[in-house]
Amino acid sequence: MTKNILIPTDFSENAWNAIKYGVQLHESAKCNFYLLHVSDFIDSPMGTDSFANLKNSQTTELVAPAKKQLTSLQHKIDKTFTNENHNFFNVYENGFFLESIKKNIEEKKIDLIIMGTKGVTGLRKRILGSNSGDVITKVKCNTLIIPKGVLFSVPQEVAFPTDFNIFYTHNILEAVSEMLKLCEGNIRVMNVSKIERELSDTQKRNREYFYDYLNETNSKSSSFHTITNKSVNAAIQCFVESRDIDMIIMVAKNLNFIQQILFDSLVEKISFHTTVPFFVIHE
């Protein structure tokens, strides 16, 4: 079965790094990689409304450089990767980033989005930074986020932070299992809470179900850990560093928990200071 993967790019080094990580991670899988560049006209002094009223010749002058960069990116990929199981397609869009992402997910039956956390300098950097957060929380598609500067190595240790407050459906568990097969990794399930208290009956049932599933499907080892810290973010950061974690898996359904981990509630930007990729699963 061929996997369809969407990789947004702004042609920055971070975007290229996300491409490299995603391609190497899926080395053994049949994949169609769709390289998407969205021109949202932020860099154009005219703005979106003026852009829509331009003549065709003027529009071409603005669009041509981006399309040329996509072609150059394709040449770079052809020189760098030689996997016969992988196909690459260029996609150019005018408009708003999130709408373009959602449109391509539906049209191309995308299974996974892979993207970096930061773009190039200036205003574009700010916009792309917020794009990562928007995709995680507003786009219902599994997303793998590659932080700046992360070099690929096959993930051996995978952390799964949870408070066991939600029931993990078959689709969620399948996504976890599929990622673990790609990683060939061990999963470390972390029960993180701000205060020390016994799990509720619901939490215990969710934990047992998850535990049974991992035992039945995961050939590698799994372990469960309980961590209490006033700062959930700090607890996970400490665990990641002390256990040499290579990837973090989270479930988007548990949005409150994700926001505690990843986002500064005041500015809603990614604030988890780590060099560890994180995989966010949507149902």
C-alpha positions as CSV (number, residue, x, y, z in Angstrom):
1,M,0.0,0.0,0.0
2,T,1.4,3.4,-1.0
3,K,1.4,6.2,1.6
4,N,0.6,9.8,0.6
5,I,2.7,12.3,2.4
6,L,2.4,16.1,2.2
7,I,5.4,18.2,3.0
8,P,4.9,22.0,3.0
9,T,8.0,24.0,2.1
10,D,9.1,27.6,2.1
11,F,12.5,26.6,0.6
12,S,14.3,27.2,3.9
13,E,17.0,25.0,5.3
14,N,14.6,23.8,8.0
15,A,12.0,22.8,5.4
16,W,14.7,20.9,3.5
17,N,15.7,19.2,6.7
18,A,12.1,18.1,7.3
19,I,12.1,16.6,3.8
20,K,15.3,14.7,4.4
21,Y,14.0,13.4,7.8
22,G,10.7,12.2,6.3
23,V,12.2,10.5,3.3
24,Q,14.8,8.7,5.4
25,L,12.2,7.6,8.0
26,H,10.1,6.1,5.3
27,E,13.0,4.4,3.5
28,S,11.3,1.0,3.6
29,A,7.8,2.2,2.6
30,K,6.2,3.0,-0.7
31,C,5.4,6.7,-0.7
32,N,4.1,9.6,-2.8
33,F,5.7,12.8,-1.4
34,Y,3.8,16.0,-2.3
35,L,6.0,19.1,-1.9
36,L,3.6,22.0,-1.3
37,H,4.6,25.7,-1.6
38,V,1.8,28.2,-0.7
39,S,2.2,31.8,-1.8
40,D,0.2,33.7,0.7
41,F,1.5,37.0,-0.7
42,I,2.8,38.2,2.7
43,D,6.0,39.2,1.0
44,S,4.1,41.2,-1.6
45,P,3.5,44.9,-0.7
46,M,0.2,44.8,-2.7
47,G,-1.5,42.2,-0.5
48,T,-4.0,39.5,-1.5
49,D,-6.8,41.7,-2.8
50,S,-4.5,43.6,-5.1
51,F,-2.9,40.4,-6.3
52,A,-6.3,39.0,-7.4
53,N,-6.8,42.0,-9.6
54,L,-3.4,41.8,-11.4
55,K,-3.1,41.1,-15.1
56,N,-1.9,37.6,-16.1
57,S,1.5,38.9,-17.0
58,Q,2.0,40.6,-13.7
59,T,0.7,37.5,-11.8
60,T,3.3,35.4,-13.7
61,E,6.1,37.7,-12.5
62,L,5.2,36.9,-8.9
63,V,4.4,33.2,-9.3
64,A,7.4,32.3,-11.6
65,P,10.2,32.6,-8.9
66,A,8.3,30.2,-6.5
67,K,7.7,27.7,-9.3
68,K,11.3,27.9,-10.3
69,Q,12.3,27.2,-6.7
70,L,10.0,24.1,-6.7
71,T,11.7,22.9,-9.8
72,S,15.2,23.5,-8.3
73,L,14.0,21.6,-5.2
74,Q,12.9,18.7,-7.3
75,H,16.4,18.6,-9.0
76,K,18.0,18.6,-5.5
77,I,15.8,15.7,-4.4
78,D,16.6,13.7,-7.5
79,K,20.3,14.1,-6.8
80,T,20.0,13.3,-3.1
81,F,17.6,10.4,-3.0
82,T,17.4,7.3,-5.2
83,N,14.7,5.2,-3.6
84,E,12.6,3.5,-6.3
85,N,9.7,3.2,-3.9
86,H,9.4,7.0,-3.6
87,N,7.7,9.4,-6.0
88,F,7.9,13.2,-5.6
89,F,5.4,15.7,-6.9
90,N,5.5,19.5,-6.9
91,V,2.4,21.4,-5.8
92,Y,2.1,25.2,-6.1
93,E,-0.9,27.0,-4.5
94,N,-2.0,30.7,-4.2
95,G,-4.0,31.6,-1.2
96,F,-4.1,30.9,2.6
97,F,-1.9,28.3,4.1
98,L,-4.4,26.3,6.1
99,E,-7.0,26.2,3.4
100,S,-4.4,25.0,0.9
101,I,-3.3,22.3,3.3
102,K,-6.8,21.1,3.9
103,K,-7.6,21.2,0.2
104,N,-4.6,19.0,-0.7
105,I,-5.3,16.6,2.1
106,E,-8.7,15.9,0.6
107,E,-7.7,15.9,-3.1
108,K,-4.6,13.7,-2.7
109,K,-5.9,11.5,0.1
110,I,-3.0,12.5,2.4
111,D,-2.0,10.1,5.2
112,L,0.6,12.2,6.9
113,I,1.9,15.8,7.0
114,I,5.6,16.4,7.7
115,M,6.9,19.9,8.4
116,G,9.6,21.9,10.2
117,T,8.9,24.3,13.0
118,K,10.6,27.4,11.7
119,G,11.0,29.1,8.3
120,V,13.4,31.7,7.0
121,T,14.0,35.1,8.6
122,G,11.8,38.1,9.2
123,L,8.0,38.1,8.8
124,R,8.0,34.8,7.0
125,K,9.7,33.2,10.0
126,R,6.9,34.3,12.3
127,I,4.1,33.2,9.9
128,L,5.6,29.7,9.3
129,G,6.1,29.3,13.1
130,S,2.4,29.9,13.6
131,N,1.6,27.5,10.7
132,S,3.1,24.6,12.6
133,G,0.8,25.3,15.6
134,D,-2.2,25.7,13.3
135,V,-1.6,22.5,11.5
136,I,-1.3,20.5,14.8
137,T,-4.5,21.9,16.3
138,K,-6.7,22.7,13.3
139,V,-6.0,20.2,10.6
140,K,-7.3,16.7,11.1
141,C,-4.4,14.8,9.6
142,N,-1.5,13.0,11.4
143,T,1.4,15.4,11.5
144,L,5.1,14.8,12.1
145,I,6.9,18.0,13.2
146,I,10.7,18.2,12.8
147,P,12.3,20.9,15.0
148,K,15.1,23.0,13.6
149,G,18.5,21.3,13.3
150,V,17.3,17.7,14.0
151,L,19.5,15.2,12.1
152,F,17.9,11.9,11.1
153,S,18.7,8.8,12.9
154,V,16.4,5.8,13.3
155,P,14.4,6.6,16.5
156,Q,15.1,4.0,19.2
157,E,13.4,5.5,22.2
158,V,9.9,6.9,21.7
159,A,8.0,8.8,24.5
160,F,4.2,8.8,24.7
161,P,3.0,11.4,27.3
162,T,-0.5,11.0,28.5
163,D,-2.9,11.6,31.4
164,F,-5.0,8.6,30.4
165,N,-8.1,10.8,30.4
166,I,-9.1,9.8,26.8
167,F,-9.8,6.4,25.3
168,Y,-7.5,5.5,22.5
169,T,-9.5,4.3,19.5
170,H,-8.3,1.7,17.0
171,N,-7.3,4.4,14.5
172,I,-5.1,6.1,17.1
173,L,-3.5,2.8,18.2
174,E,-2.8,1.8,14.6
175,A,-1.1,5.1,14.0
176,V,1.1,4.5,17.1
177,S,1.9,1.0,16.0
178,E,2.8,2.1,12.4
179,M,5.2,4.8,13.7
180,L,6.8,2.3,16.0
181,K,7.4,-0.1,13.1
182,L,9.1,2.7,11.1
183,C,11.2,3.6,14.1
184,E,11.9,0.1,15.3
185,G,11.7,1.8,18.6
186,N,10.8,1.1,22.3
187,I,7.9,3.1,23.6
188,R,7.9,4.8,27.0
189,V,4.4,5.7,28.2
190,M,4.5,8.6,30.6
191,N,1.6,9.4,32.9
192,V,2.3,13.1,33.7
193,S,0.3,15.0,36.3
194,K,0.7,18.3,38.2
195,I,-0.3,16.7,41.5
196,E,0.2,13.3,43.0
197,R,-3.1,11.4,42.9
198,E,-4.4,8.0,42.2
199,L,-5.8,7.3,38.7
200,S,-9.6,7.3,38.4
201,D,-11.4,4.1,37.3
202,T,-11.7,5.6,33.8
203,Q,-8.0,6.4,33.6
204,K,-7.2,2.9,34.8
205,R,-9.3,1.3,32.2
206,N,-7.8,3.4,29.5
207,R,-4.3,2.6,30.7
208,E,-5.0,-1.2,30.8
209,Y,-6.5,-1.2,27.3
210,F,-3.4,0.7,26.0
211,Y,-1.1,-1.6,27.8
212,D,-2.8,-4.7,26.4
213,Y,-2.6,-3.4,22.9
214,L,1.1,-2.6,23.1
215,N,1.8,-6.1,24.5
216,E,-0.1,-7.7,21.7
217,T,1.2,-5.7,18.7
218,N,4.6,-4.2,19.6
219,S,7.6,-6.5,19.2
220,K,9.9,-4.1,21.0
221,S,9.8,-3.3,24.7
222,S,7.3,-0.9,26.3
223,S,7.3,0.6,29.8
224,F,5.0,2.8,31.8
225,H,6.2,5.7,34.0
226,T,4.5,8.0,36.4
227,I,5.8,11.6,36.8
228,T,4.5,14.3,39.0
229,N,5.6,17.9,38.4
230,K,3.9,21.3,38.7
231,S,5.0,22.0,35.1
232,V,4.0,19.3,32.7
233,N,6.3,20.8,30.1
234,A,9.3,20.6,32.5
235,A,8.5,17.0,33.4
236,I,8.5,15.9,29.8
237,Q,11.6,17.9,29.0
238,C,13.5,16.2,31.8
239,F,12.3,12.8,30.8
240,V,13.3,13.4,27.2
241,E,16.8,14.4,28.2
242,S,17.4,11.7,30.8
243,R,16.1,8.9,28.7
244,D,17.6,10.0,25.4
245,I,14.2,10.1,23.7
246,D,14.3,10.3,19.9
247,M,10.6,11.0,19.2
248,I,7.5,12.1,21.1
249,I,4.0,10.8,20.1
250,M,0.9,12.7,21.2
251,V,-2.8,12.5,20.5
252,A,-4.6,15.6,19.2
253,K,-7.9,14.6,20.8
254,N,-6.3,15.4,24.1
255,L,-5.9,19.1,23.1
256,N,-5.7,20.5,26.6
257,F,-2.8,18.2,27.4
258,I,-1.0,19.1,24.1
259,Q,-1.4,22.8,24.8
260,Q,0.3,22.4,28.2
261,I,3.2,20.7,26.5
262,L,3.7,22.6,23.3
263,F,2.2,26.0,23.5
264,D,2.7,29.2,25.4
265,S,-0.9,30.0,26.3
266,L,-0.3,33.8,25.9
267,V,1.2,33.8,22.4
268,E,0.3,30.3,21.1
269,K,3.6,29.6,19.6
270,I,5.5,26.4,19.9
271,S,7.5,26.7,23.1
272,F,8.7,23.1,23.7
273,H,12.5,23.6,23.6
274,T,13.7,20.3,22.3
275,T,15.5,18.8,19.4
276,V,13.1,15.8,19.3
277,P,10.6,15.3,16.5
278,F,7.0,15.0,17.6
279,F,4.2,13.0,16.0
280,V,0.7,14.3,16.6
281,I,-2.1,11.8,15.8
282,H,-5.6,12.8,14.8
283,E,-8.6,10.4,14.6
